[in-house]
Amino acid sequence: MSVLQILVVDNDPWTVQMVTSLLSQRGHQVQVAHAPAEAESLLAQRVPDLVVADAKLDEAGLDWLLSLRDLVPSRRLPVLLLAEDAPPALRLAALRLVDSDFLDKPFRFDEFDLRVERLLRSPATSLRPVSGVEPKGLRGTLGELSLASILLLLEAEKKSGVLMVERPGEVGRLWCGAGKLLSAELVVTGQRPERSLDAVFALLAWSSGDFAFESGPDPDSEEEGLSMTQLVIQLAQRQDEHERKAAVAV
């Protein structure tokens, strides 16, 4: 299956990072524009298979989107519009556009995938599945699939069980119930086990190691657990804050 070219138009760094990461993990090539004018410049160089854009990025409303399509009148240009606290009029206007869909921020990653798949559903284009892997019996290396992607898969499938990640001298365990994170533990050789949210963020930062998920019964605990999607978003926020502080320090 050919790699899809996707243009992301948004000036929110957290949204850009989440959307770019998700699409890249699906094997697609992503370009980013932070303003409509920048998007027009990129569009002149290459016509993407899909545009993912903030519907409130321009004061002119959706007119800028129509201007993008005017640049490529001979090509189909599907668009997924995102917006936070969008007024009903804007939402309805977006949904009335041909080859377009609308998704409120913040959004679930599995819903994002479905919206993208619907827009790209044609004989020429379709979304590539995540390595064809099913959450049940999931195992492999973090070089093939990031821990964030694994957690989002477990959330989408509402799986219960234990996810274990391991690399030399370190072992992490994450207990899941109905797609939510119930607890986590990070054990480092020679140190006391870490059982806190910091352990989760430490594990999410791993770029190497082995993982294995074993399905289990739904927990009897009434604890609701934490949203996997929100955890991934919080990680992106932490990373962005760290980069800002590092830039100021320099």
Secondary structure as UniProt FT lines:
FT   STRAND          5..9
FT   HELIX           13..25
FT   TURN            26..27
FT   STRAND          29..33
FT   HELIX           36..45
FT   STRAND          50..54
FT   TURN            55..56
FT   TURN            59..62
FT   HELIX           63..71
FT   TURN            73..74
FT   STRAND          79..83
FT   HELIX           88..96
FT   TURN            98..99
FT   STRAND          100..104
FT   HELIX           109..120
FT   TURN            131..132
FT   TURN            136..137
FT   STRAND          139..141
FT   TURN            142..144
FT   HELIX           147..156
FT   TURN            157..158
FT   STRAND          161..167
FT   TURN            168..169
FT   STRAND          170..177
FT   TURN            178..179
FT   STRAND          180..188
FT   TURN            189..190
FT   HELIX           197..204
FT   STRAND          210..215
FT   STRAND          226..227
FT   HELIX           228..249
//
